[in-house]
Amino acid sequence: MIGSLIVLAAVSLPVLIAAAVVASGDPAPVAETLVRFGVALFGAIVFAMTLLGFAGLLIPTAMALVSLALLASAVLVFGIHPKETPLPAEEAKPRPRWGTLVLLSVLLTLIAVAAVLALRFPVTSYDAMTYHAFFPVKWLQAGRIEIVPTPFGDPAPAYSPSNVELIYLWTLIPLKSDLLMRAGQIPFLLLALAALYGIGRHMGFSKGTSLLTALPFAANPLVLSQAASPEVDLALAAFFVSGIYLTLRYIASGNAGAAALAGMAFGLMLGTKYLGALYALPATLFLVVAVIVRCKDSFARAACHLLAALWGIPVLGGIWYIRNWALLGSPIYPGTVELGGRALFAGAYTRAAMLKSPFHIPDASWIPPIVAQAFDPRLFPLYLVCLLFGIGAAIALRKGPLRLAVLLAPPVLIALVLWLVPYNSQYRFLLPAVTLAWPALGAALELPGRTRWIPAILLALSLAWVCAAPFPEAEWLRIRFSAEGLIRVEEPAALAICFCGVLGILALLFALFRKRTLLPLVLTLAGTVLIGYSAWPLLCDASSCRPLRIGKTASGDLPWQAWSWIHRNLRGVTLAYAGNNCPYHLLGEQPDNRVMYINVNAHPSWKFHDYENAKRWSESVDLSLTDKPAAYREQASFEAWMKNLESAGVGYLFVTPMNRSEKEYLHHDRDGFPMERAWARSDPDAFTLLYSDNQAEVYRVRFSGEKDRIPREEESLSGTGPSSD
């Protein structure tokens, strides 16, 4: 009972902290309240988890105590005293128009479908299975933040900033399962939509137009796929636009609280991934300029507001860079910080090595298709038209430099990312700029006269194309365009469920806001539709449970059947893996398995950076050769590997073929398996094959001194998988 109360306190207190911050300010519109609450909540979670994680105290009791201290601090600093400033009578309860309710119902339906699908199906995106979802479980099991190796692939994720992973860790605590983490980016989608709406209102758009600016963003399949997966790119975009919105609010109000929350949002973005530093620099400069201009008449006031605005950036984002610099020599390890061709802080490789990656585009002719993919090819023409119309309207109608700056910022940011980021073929890296781009739609729709019908018609056609019609398959400069309709129009059930979702939510909103005499009937209809809508995906089989085509799925050559076998047969065991770096599903459904990579040489506790540092000290190393150095696989020895397995208490071995890109520089057999499979097959006394197919092999590991006979429960597992012979 006491343990349950402690867990409840650890999870709920950050929510109260955010509520205290929000309640301390003046009454605000709903959008601003949501943004303030979201930034404060995520900031409190990240701060508490960071403090406890690096102290080795990731346990519910410590989390509850730290959260309680944060709550007390929030109350003392901000004070919970909402000011009673009632709105004028005619504006106190405005009735939204029908168009606004319809748009809102469509937005909520898209979010609801994404949430249900995320909760219904397991994690399938490659990056989530590699580290975004894997790291939080490993940290929770260890009770601390530690460097988790990412072998057989990119070594950088082990050292990258991980604020969002800390938020995912927080969602693991109440249920001790990944259920909430699977829909981890749904809150970030809501945060981004609220910030977009707020930016639209701040730019002078009507409520309906402000909602329209959020609609193409929410209908982007990239956004919905991110929302339905525990990754971080949508969270990065949400923190970015939230900080921009709060900065605009500070410009309008001069409230230091808005500046402080804007700085917190930029700090959260900085600590989400290395890419966040590129977006955080111009965003922070915008915030600093806003404070200086707003407080130009008082130096003391400007200093106080700057302190309030900037403290959250190093506290919430800088800790990861400080750790890497102090322990590893480079703030962006394994990358190298260079200036004028000279290494200021040496890492494991340089920018020159990253430019050799297949993820770097060779020339500028690749830029248009990459940008089009970020917006979605069916929405990109709409944005271009709206950008031109919006800039023209801002100049012609003299809307001021601020609106023009918001409209021009996304193209500038896109250019910076494509120029400065070595892995610039990854169009998801453009998502923060793409998110901020859609207020251009509102600017175009606010044009006087009949000109506004041009973007309005284009919007309707583009959304219909995205939702119902596929994009013709084409290839341009080896970039393949193939986008199917968002809604599975070929399945009547998918059409019915989306239609009923919109109808039900619209009826509910109508009942809440319009309050006509048909209220009981409308509520009954809404309740029936929503209950049916929620239950349908949970009762049907997996093949027909996806009304929307969302959810970035990893390659089909991954060992899905073997992972399913692990879920059915192994619980609470220690399991080593080799071959690919997608270990998440080896944790089991709870997840309660201990999963780790075991070194193949005489250094059982070394990680990637230890091998690279030792190699650099012993010989001259050219840091520009490759962005995937593999010293950790050198000097391999079967005897050393066996000792490492035994010292780690490993009971099972899971081996898969390596990815195609890793086969180019790592030793493997003719089937693509790493050396661990050959070693296991060479010693049948120590390794008993339990499962085998062409994608994976699972062995029971026994060491000298253990019983020679396989336990009876394991005899029933042997040979249950299809043979690869």
FIKOL-235977 format. One line per field, with one value per residue (C-alpha): residue in one letter; x, y, z; residue number from 1. Coordinates in steps of 0.001 Angstrom, whole numbers. Layout:
<nodes>
residu: c(A,...) $
xx: c(X,...) $
yy: c(Y,...) $
zz: c(Z,...) $
num: c(NUM,...) $
</nodes>
This chain:
<nodes>
residu: c(M,I,G,S,L,I,V,L,A,A,V,S,L,P,V,L,I,A,A,A,V,V,A,S,G,D,P,A,P,V,A,E,T,L,V,R,F,G,V,A,L,F,G,A,I,V,F,A,M,T,L,L,G,F,A,G,L,L,I,P,T,A,M,A,L,V,S,L,A,L,L,A,S,A,V,L,V,F,G,I,H,P,K,E,T,P,L,P,A,E,E,A,K,P,R,P,R,W,G,T,L,V,L,L,S,V,L,L,T,L,I,A,V,A,A,V,L,A,L,R,F,P,V,T,S,Y,D,A,M,T,Y,H,A,F,F,P,V,K,W,L,Q,A,G,R,I,E,I,V,P,T,P,F,G,D,P,A,P,A,Y,S,P,S,N,V,E,L,I,Y,L,W,T,L,I,P,L,K,S,D,L,L,M,R,A,G,Q,I,P,F,L,L,L,A,L,A,A,L,Y,G,I,G,R,H,M,G,F,S,K,G,T,S,L,L,T,A,L,P,F,A,A,N,P,L,V,L,S,Q,A,A,S,P,E,V,D,L,A,L,A,A,F,F,V,S,G,I,Y,L,T,L,R,Y,I,A,S,G,N,A,G,A,A,A,L,A,G,M,A,F,G,L,M,L,G,T,K,Y,L,G,A,L,Y,A,L,P,A,T,L,F,L,V,V,A,V,I,V,R,C,K,D,S,F,A,R,A,A,C,H,L,L,A,A,L,W,G,I,P,V,L,G,G,I,W,Y,I,R,N,W,A,L,L,G,S,P,I,Y,P,G,T,V,E,L,G,G,R,A,L,F,A,G,A,Y,T,R,A,A,M,L,K,S,P,F,H,I,P,D,A,S,W,I,P,P,I,V,A,Q,A,F,D,P,R,L,F,P,L,Y,L,V,C,L,L,F,G,I,G,A,A,I,A,L,R,K,G,P,L,R,L,A,V,L,L,A,P,P,V,L,I,A,L,V,L,W,L,V,P,Y,N,S,Q,Y,R,F,L,L,P,A,V,T,L,A,W,P,A,L,G,A,A,L,E,L,P,G,R,T,R,W,I,P,A,I,L,L,A,L,S,L,A,W,V,C,A,A,P,F,P,E,A,E,W,L,R,I,R,F,S,A,E,G,L,I,R,V,E,E,P,A,A,L,A,I,C,F,C,G,V,L,G,I,L,A,L,L,F,A,L,F,R,K,R,T,L,L,P,L,V,L,T,L,A,G,T,V,L,I,G,Y,S,A,W,P,L,L,C,D,A,S,S,C,R,P,L,R,I,G,K,T,A,S,G,D,L,P,W,Q,A,W,S,W,I,H,R,N,L,R,G,V,T,L,A,Y,A,G,N,N,C,P,Y,H,L,L,G,E,Q,P,D,N,R,V,M,Y,I,N,V,N,A,H,P,S,W,K,F,H,D,Y,E,N,A,K,R,W,S,E,S,V,D,L,S,L,T,D,K,P,A,A,Y,R,E,Q,A,S,F,E,A,W,M,K,N,L,E,S,A,G,V,G,Y,L,F,V,T,P,M,N,R,S,E,K,E,Y,L,H,H,D,R,D,G,F,P,M,E,R,A,W,A,R,S,D,P,D,A,F,T,L,L,Y,S,D,N,Q,A,E,V,Y,R,V,R,F,S,G,E,K,D,R,I,P,R,E,E,E,S,L,S,G,T,G,P,S,S,D) $
xx: c(0,2764,4733,1714,1267,4937,4671,1514,3281,6347,4158,1590,3707,5269,1712,1027,4247,3091,-330,1326,3302,218,-1959,584,1,-2803,-5833,-4827,-6402,-6704,-3830,-1417,-2535,-1857,1557,2556,1352,3123,6472,6349,5362,8058,10611,9818,10025,13333,14898,13888,14891,18223,19083,18174,19516,23038,22925,21959,18615,16046,13620,10030,10794,13549,11473,8544,10751,12464,9145,7697,10635,10113,6424,7272,9797,7247,4735,7292,8722,5545,2794,-613,-2812,-4650,-5906,-9621,-9925,-13258,-13770,-16481,-19943,-20241,-16882,-17048,-18486,-18195,-19940,-17575,-18796,-19754,-16624,-14401,-16115,-15764,-12061,-11507,-13332,-11137,-7984,-9140,-10125,-6661,-5063,-7461,-6791,-3034,-3291,-5417,-3097,-45,-1568,-2866,330,3935,6862,8003,10163,13864,15211,12728,13736,17412,17524,14540,12460,15363,17366,14571,14049,17778,18064,15099,16602,19991,18521,20733,21503,24327,25888,24149,26225,24729,26917,26411,25394,25713,27592,26293,22912,24703,26062,23304,21143,18160,15545,12622,13905,13716,10067,9472,11114,8595,5738,7152,6776,3020,2226,5716,5070,5610,1887,2074,5492,4200,2021,4763,4609,845,1282,3927,1529,-1054,1604,2661,-962,-1666,1478,581,-2903,-1441,1014,-1894,-3911,-878,-430,-4005,-5772,-9325,-9955,-11060,-8048,-5709,-7155,-6642,-2921,-2730,-4767,-2209,460,-1648,-2596,1052,1684,5197,3731,1083,3647,5911,2998,2224,5797,8156,10684,11848,11560,7992,8931,11795,9364,6864,9464,10647,7253,6256,9332,8619,5014,6008,8578,5854,3689,6547,6911,3210,2950,6425,5732,8981,7167,6573,10267,11255,9008,10315,13848,12744,11259,14514,16466,14259,14880,18655,18629,16485,19156,22281,20168,18410,21539,21166,17563,18242,20900,18721,15702,17664,19000,15395,14462,17440,16687,13034,14050,16503,13985,11153,13280,15371,14375,15606,18948,18073,14768,16477,19083,16408,14352,17426,18283,14729,14793,18162,18461,16444,18659,21808,19878,17480,19653,23300,23932,24346,26948,28794,28892,30316,32912,34020,34169,34838,36544,33892,30483,29025,30863,31519,31580,34421,33972,35967,36708,38506,39512,41111,39723,38797,37329,38323,35833,35940,35504,35307,32798,34793,33995,30301,30238,31192,28026,25264,22969,24740,23376,26068,24748,22001,19815,18685,17259,13798,12700,13971,12086,8990,9119,9298,6109,4613,4661,901,1116,4352,2792,184,2931,4813,1682,805,4353,4309,804,1610,4811,3040,172,2524,4336,1273,-861,2062,1571,4923,8367,7381,4911,7414,10080,7812,7043,10691,12156,11238,12999,16070,16090,15663,18655,20754,19927,20659,23939,25293,23997,26121,23271,21071,19136,17086,14016,12607,15371,13376,10266,10703,10994,8077,5938,6657,5970,2186,1227,1895,-1438,-3209,-1490,-2683,-6238,-6419,-5961,-8689,-11245,-11529,-7793,-8179,-10170,-7029,-5259,-8621,-9336,-5756,-6054,-9232,-7740,-4452,-6137,-8438,-5395,-3512,-6445,-7868,-5629,-2122,819,2025,5119,8141,11885,13991,17743,17435,14872,11756,8403,5583,2827,-491,-3659,-3748,-7150,-7528,-10356,-10329,-11555,-15171,-14448,-11667,-13946,-16725,-14517,-12995,-16412,-17940,-14996,-15448,-19222,-19010,-16456,-18356,-21558,-19752,-18254,-21650,-23205,-20478,-20373,-23735,-26063,-29285,-32415,-31228,-28466,-29489,-29866,-26591,-24716,-26173,-25075,-21633,-21162,-22285,-20036,-17010,-17411,-17722,-14807,-12578,-13582,-13356,-9539,-9240,-11567,-10570,-7489,-4272,-4694,-7853,-7153,-5364,-7822,-4873,-1612,685,3470,6985,7796,11318,12574,10671,13889,14068,13424,9776,8948,11966,10992,7508,9071,11067,7873,6124,8919,11468,10734,13064,16213,19565,20031,22974,22464,24607,23999,21659,21082,17340,17308,14098,11745,14188,13157,9838,6290,6663,9598,11589,14468,17998,19394,22976,25735,28770,32244,34194,37632,39422,37712,34354,33311,34675,32352,32807,34701,37123,38157,38522,40569,42861,43377,44142,46776,48435,48542,47916,44265,42763,39476,38192,38041,34648,31780,31444,34822,34667,37603,35184,35068,38856,41106,38147,38652,36239,37762,37484,33913,32948,34444,32510,29266,29783,30749,27589,25391,24086,21689,20608,22148,20180,22004,20732,22259,23763,22255,23581,25446,27217,28354,30600,32983,32267,33298,30431,29768,28139,24664,25454,25706,28471,31212,29105,26988,30044,31374,28052,27830,31399,30639,27340,28132,27910,25304,22036,19963,16393,15098,16274,15043,16747,16519,17628,18973,18409,20744,20676,24090,25630,29039,31396,30072,26433,24391,24976,21316,18992,16278,12963,11177,13877,13626,10133,11554,14251,13548,10285,11362,11502,14869,17146,18515) $
yy: c(0,2431,1482,2194,5612,6415,5447,7550,10532,10108,10175,12802,15447,16772,17366,19447,21385,22295,23234,25518,27305,27767,28916,31543,33625,35751,34056,33055,31610,27843,27498,29436,27495,24183,25333,26676,23511,21220,23010,23221,19545,18223,20559,19286,15656,16137,18100,15521,12531,14098,14895,11435,9583,10939,10422,6759,7205,6325,4807,5902,7051,9426,10618,11406,13371,15391,16108,17239,19613,20946,21493,23436,25512,26272,27416,29622,31147,31606,31478,30006,33070,33258,36771,37214,39039,38020,38499,40845,39316,39037,37216,35114,32069,32617,30120,28633,28606,25425,25571,25805,22805,20733,21531,20758,17438,16435,17295,15355,12361,12176,12368,9766,7297,7760,7216,4066,2557,3380,1722,-1247,-2295,-2892,-622,-1097,1922,1184,4056,3339,-326,666,3279,5651,2940,700,3227,4144,481,-76,3016,1956,-1510,-27,2723,5311,7048,5162,4868,1984,660,647,-1884,-3050,424,4121,4631,8197,7408,6042,9543,11775,14077,12129,14424,12716,9288,10557,11467,7965,6559,8494,6821,3358,3776,3571,410,-1117,-1703,153,806,4547,4894,3464,6569,8769,11486,12032,14679,16370,16458,18187,20619,21461,21968,24282,26297,26549,27745,30268,31577,32035,33965,36099,36944,38234,35294,34337,31188,29221,30323,29517,26009,25685,26375,23273,21000,20309,19822,17191,15532,15070,11277,11944,13770,11135,8334,10097,10636,6908,5930,6560,8622,12210,14263,15405,16275,18393,20240,20709,22247,24528,25982,26203,28308,30512,31004,31858,34324,36008,36129,37753,40380,41164,41102,41676,38931,37399,34113,33729,34374,31813,29144,29976,29395,26109,25010,25799,23958,20902,21090,21406,18280,16203,15456,17039,18542,20591,22737,23969,25038,26324,28833,31100,30550,31677,34661,35596,35365,37465,40171,40161,40719,43502,45340,44888,46127,48750,51446,49568,47785,46101,44821,43554,41703,40050,39034,37678,35604,34275,33538,31802,29694,26792,26326,25039,23385,21379,20923,21566,18710,16128,18223,18926,15189,14339,17116,16194,12417,11975,15159,16412,17933,16239,12917,10827,13856,16376,20110,21857,25473,26494,22918,22461,20174,22082,19043,15724,12886,9500,10949,14288,16014,14818,11217,12021,13586,10166,8633,7491,9759,12856,14242,14758,17973,20594,18839,16482,19327,19775,16137,16004,19160,17894,14654,16586,18500,15503,15846,16491,19374,20987,22919,24298,25615,27275,29099,30160,31359,33606,34900,35381,37339,39485,40180,41002,43535,44990,45246,46390,43737,44498,42883,40237,38481,38653,37127,34201,33567,33718,31736,28214,28531,29937,27109,24501,25974,25925,22278,21150,23090,22358,18881,16125,13598,15994,13370,12675,14781,14243,16600,19386,18758,21760,24114,22405,22860,26569,26903,26449,29903,30906,29240,31558,34585,33554,32879,36350,38036,40520,39855,36723,36072,34043,31423,30274,28916,27746,25604,24342,23401,21396,19593,18890,17471,15316,14066,13262,11504,9520,9414,8011,9956,8385,6292,8052,8275,11402,11282,7890,9277,7198,8919,6600,7908,6153,7801,8422,6720,3173,4069,564,-779,201,-280,2336,4871,4132,4447,7771,9163,8057,9484,12920,12719,11620,14214,16905,15935,16048,19468,20699,19530,21172,24546,25142,23722,23325,21444,18220,17838,14404,12958,14436,13170,9706,9708,10973,8437,5539,6514,7152,3885,1955,3851,3045,-604,-1483,-1513,-3501,-6301,-6883,-8681,-6868,-7025,-4895,-2654,170,2708,5059,4323,5593,4136,4007,316,-1030,-3352,-6589,-8647,-8164,-11233,-10608,-14309,-14808,-11814,-13270,-16541,-14626,-12976,-16339,-18320,-16191,-13968,-12564,-13897,-12379,-12357,-11343,-10248,-9882,-9157,-6175,-3337,-3652,-5194,-3633,-6589,-8914,-7197,-9061,-7798,-6554,-5716,-7725,-9400,-8072,-7506,-6561,-6701,-8709,-7674,-10220,-9349,-9104,-5886,-6895,-3434,-1269,794,2359,5384,3236,1287,4436,6252,3265,2901,6598,6423,3313,4321,7216,7207,9146,10479,11309,7729,6546,7564,3961,2927,-601,-1101,-2805,-5824,-6160,-8690,-11046,-14200,-17041,-17611,-13922,-13797,-16848,-15268,-12072,-14030,-15861,-12763,-11010,-13968,-14471,-17382,-16981,-15802,-14172,-13916,-12332,-11389,-7923,-5092,-4617,-1416,-3089,-6033,-3632,-3142,-5908,-9551,-11922,-15350,-16061,-15778,-12370,-13573,-12238,-14409,-15176,-17685,-19643,-19672,-20915,-23667,-24763,-25604,-27537,-28443,-24784,-23602,-25455,-24311,-23510,-21592,-21209,-19614,-17671,-14437,-15462,-18191,-18484,-20523,-21589,-20836,-23139,-22776,-25269,-26450,-26289,-29439,-31093,-31980,-29327,-28470,-30122,-26843,-25971,-29344,-28308,-25137,-26814,-26877,-24917,-22542,-23420,-24766,-22736,-25872) $
zz: c(0,966,-2147,-4327,-2726,-3297,-6965,-7289,-5722,-7963,-11062,-10049,-8327,-11575,-12782,-9670,-10249,-13748,-12368,-9801,-12507,-14674,-11769,-10783,-13903,-15180,-16693,-20210,-23329,-23492,-25977,-23780,-20705,-22472,-23672,-20268,-18558,-21042,-20871,-17068,-16755,-19074,-17525,-14016,-15142,-16955,-14100,-11480,-13614,-14568,-10961,-9716,-12741,-12490,-8705,-9140,-7357,-10020,-7525,-6811,-3248,-4326,-7255,-4955,-2538,-5269,-6976,-3651,-3207,-6717,-5981,-2812,-4759,-7469,-4873,-3099,-6266,-8280,-5670,-6445,-6634,-9933,-10477,-10842,-14137,-15630,-19315,-20598,-20519,-24261,-24457,-21344,-23104,-26819,-29046,-31576,-35141,-36913,-39057,-35992,-34387,-37556,-37839,-34178,-34494,-37449,-35488,-32433,-34563,-36117,-32678,-31228,-34042,-33666,-29902,-30206,-32799,-30689,-27634,-29637,-31437,-30302,-31068,-34678,-35577,-35888,-33771,-30985,-30857,-30929,-28187,-27680,-25974,-24919,-22885,-20412,-19502,-19055,-16846,-14740,-14260,-13331,-11138,-12829,-16111,-17764,-21201,-22962,-25895,-29388,-31239,-34829,-35938,-35197,-31890,-31410,-29739,-26663,-25975,-27348,-25189,-23889,-22321,-24037,-22984,-19393,-19972,-21354,-18237,-16142,-18070,-17271,-13531,-12810,-14836,-15050,-18745,-22005,-22615,-21975,-23572,-26871,-27244,-25845,-28522,-28442,-25685,-27813,-30758,-28550,-27335,-30891,-32003,-29057,-29816,-33525,-32650,-30222,-32810,-35219,-32654,-31775,-35466,-35543,-37191,-36272,-34229,-37272,-39303,-36422,-36289,-40027,-39605,-37397,-39674,-42459,-39808,-38024,-41338,-42338,-42251,-40927,-37923,-37190,-37568,-35102,-32721,-32731,-31917,-28960,-30903,-30371,-33573,-32926,-29340,-30687,-32961,-30122,-27802,-30618,-31568,-27885,-27184,-30200,-29104,-25522,-26849,-28889,-25770,-23883,-26608,-26255,-22451,-21027,-18467,-17212,-16625,-20353,-21016,-18381,-19890,-23376,-22132,-20548,-23864,-25675,-22960,-23369,-27116,-26629,-24455,-26836,-29455,-30908,-33686,-31005,-30637,-34212,-33622,-30094,-31155,-33377,-31101,-28040,-29964,-30808,-27120,-26006,-28577,-27479,-23836,-24696,-26884,-24358,-21440,-23240,-20725,-17648,-17416,-14118,-15462,-18610,-16534,-14384,-17391,-19177,-16124,-16006,-19729,-19915,-16771,-18177,-21227,-19454,-16621,-18812,-21877,-21113,-18663,-21436,-23250,-19987,-19192,-22600,-22436,-18904,-19391,-23094,-24271,-26711,-25916,-29002,-28656,-30719,-33023,-32961,-32360,-35081,-35915,-39084,-39782,-36343,-33658,-30503,-28767,-30323,-30551,-32285,-35772,-37563,-39783,-42795,-41823,-41461,-44915,-46339,-44911,-47287,-45239,-46623,-49873,-52541,-54087,-53946,-56527,-53752,-51663,-53295,-52906,-49317,-48342,-50172,-48198,-44923,-45770,-47649,-51457,-51493,-49009,-50191,-53131,-50731,-48460,-51315,-52481,-48926,-48281,-51355,-50600,-46915,-47546,-50129,-47742,-44854,-47004,-48729,-45582,-43416,-40775,-39204,-39119,-36571,-38886,-41722,-39467,-38540,-42222,-43329,-40416,-41698,-45090,-43340,-40785,-43511,-45353,-42154,-41417,-44968,-44968,-41478,-40601,-42203,-42265,-44214,-46167,-43033,-43783,-40296,-39102,-40782,-38689,-36316,-39300,-41058,-37941,-37762,-41495,-41335,-39971,-43581,-44368,-41939,-43438,-46921,-45728,-44172,-47558,-48491,-51218,-53300,-53322,-50131,-52039,-53850,-50722,-49335,-52400,-52474,-48792,-49396,-52397,-50617,-47519,-49641,-51552,-48342,-46713,-49600,-52687,-53141,-54475,-57749,-57238,-58659,-58203,-58340,-57760,-56091,-53626,-53971,-53627,-52687,-50435,-50027,-48780,-45052,-44684,-45966,-48321,-49801,-46447,-45617,-41927,-42043,-43724,-41264,-38215,-39308,-40258,-36963,-35082,-36645,-36194,-32586,-31527,-33438,-31618,-28295,-29023,-30193,-26939,-24878,-26639,-28295,-25603,-27541,-26445,-28112,-25556,-24177,-27674,-28849,-25813,-26303,-29937,-29063,-26283,-28487,-31378,-29185,-27282,-30519,-31989,-29017,-28796,-32500,-32782,-29565,-30708,-34328,-35584,-36393,-40164,-40103,-37114,-38890,-40323,-40950,-42696,-39985,-37940,-39337,-39507,-39495,-42189,-42639,-42452,-38695,-36484,-35600,-35123,-32884,-30767,-30436,-29267,-26644,-25381,-25039,-23435,-21573,-18594,-15956,-17643,-18595,-22340,-24540,-28134,-31241,-34921,-35095,-32708,-32137,-28664,-27362,-27887,-26126,-22883,-22967,-22581,-18998,-19699,-17147,-19015,-18604,-22100,-22931,-25491,-24351,-25483,-27518,-26153,-22819,-21749,-20245,-19030,-21827,-23980,-27400,-26081,-24051,-27156,-29254,-26615,-26121,-29867,-30221,-27486,-28920,-32585,-34919,-35941,-38844,-37448,-40914,-42221,-40978,-38717,-37525,-36086,-34721,-32370,-29972,-32328,-32655,-30843,-30557,-28493,-27766,-24323,-23374,-24652,-22574,-19459,-20146,-20587,-17314,-15320,-16551,-15564,-19099,-19485,-23114,-26374,-29197,-32546,-35773,-39130,-39348,-41368,-44878,-44000,-41058,-43198,-45095,-42159,-39597,-39850,-40649,-42143,-45483,-43932,-42465,-38850,-36582,-35120,-32028,-33976,-35139,-31592,-30202,-32824,-32117,-28464,-28200,-24577,-23565,-26091,-26625,-29595,-28533,-31555,-35138,-38351,-41098,-39076,-35586,-33341,-29590,-27370,-23756,-22261,-19657,-18089,-16490,-13153,-14231,-14802,-18146,-18554,-19908,-17358,-18129,-18852,-21387,-23119,-24189,-25765,-27850,-31555,-31361,-34124,-37807,-38824,-41034,-42689) $
num: c(1,2,3,4,5,6,7,8,9,10,11,12,13,14,15,16,17,18,19,20,21,22,23,24,25,26,27,28,29,30,31,32,33,34,35,36,37,38,39,40,41,42,43,44,45,46,47,48,49,50,51,52,53,54,55,56,57,58,59,60,61,62,63,64,65,66,67,68,69,70,71,72,73,74,75,76,77,78,79,80,81,82,83,84,85,86,87,88,89,90,91,92,93,94,95,96,97,98,99,100,101,102,103,104,105,106,107,108,109,110,111,112,113,114,115,116,117,118,119,120,121,122,123,124,125,126,127,128,129,130,131,132,133,134,135,136,137,138,139,140,141,142,143,144,145,146,147,148,149,150,151,152,153,154,155,156,157,158,159,160,161,162,163,164,165,166,167,168,169,170,171,172,173,174,175,176,177,178,179,180,181,182,183,184,185,186,187,188,189,190,191,192,193,194,195,196,197,198,199,200,201,202,203,204,205,206,207,208,209,210,211,212,213,214,215,216,217,218,219,220,221,222,223,224,225,226,227,228,229,230,231,232,233,234,235,236,237,238,239,240,241,242,243,244,245,246,247,248,249,250,251,252,253,254,255,256,257,258,259,260,261,262,263,264,265,266,267,268,269,270,271,272,273,274,275,276,277,278,279,280,281,282,283,284,285,286,287,288,289,290,291,292,293,294,295,296,297,298,299,300,301,302,303,304,305,306,307,308,309,310,311,312,313,314,315,316,317,318,319,320,321,322,323,324,325,326,327,328,329,330,331,332,333,334,335,336,337,338,339,340,341,342,343,344,345,346,347,348,349,350,351,352,353,354,355,356,357,358,359,360,361,362,363,364,365,366,367,368,369,370,371,372,373,374,375,376,377,378,379,380,381,382,383,384,385,386,387,388,389,390,391,392,393,394,395,396,397,398,399,400,401,402,403,404,405,406,407,408,409,410,411,412,413,414,415,416,417,418,419,420,421,422,423,424,425,426,427,428,429,430,431,432,433,434,435,436,437,438,439,440,441,442,443,444,445,446,447,448,449,450,451,452,453,454,455,456,457,458,459,460,461,462,463,464,465,466,467,468,469,470,471,472,473,474,475,476,477,478,479,480,481,482,483,484,485,486,487,488,489,490,491,492,493,494,495,496,497,498,499,500,501,502,503,504,505,506,507,508,509,510,511,512,513,514,515,516,517,518,519,520,521,522,523,524,525,526,527,528,529,530,531,532,533,534,535,536,537,538,539,540,541,542,543,544,545,546,547,548,549,550,551,552,553,554,555,556,557,558,559,560,561,562,563,564,565,566,567,568,569,570,571,572,573,574,575,576,577,578,579,580,581,582,583,584,585,586,587,588,589,590,591,592,593,594,595,596,597,598,599,600,601,602,603,604,605,606,607,608,609,610,611,612,613,614,615,616,617,618,619,620,621,622,623,624,625,626,627,628,629,630,631,632,633,634,635,636,637,638,639,640,641,642,643,644,645,646,647,648,649,650,651,652,653,654,655,656,657,658,659,660,661,662,663,664,665,666,667,668,669,670,671,672,673,674,675,676,677,678,679,680,681,682,683,684,685,686,687,688,689,690,691,692,693,694,695,696,697,698,699,700,701,702,703,704,705,706,707,708,709,710,711,712,713,714,715,716,717,718,719,720,721,722,723,724,725) $
</nodes>
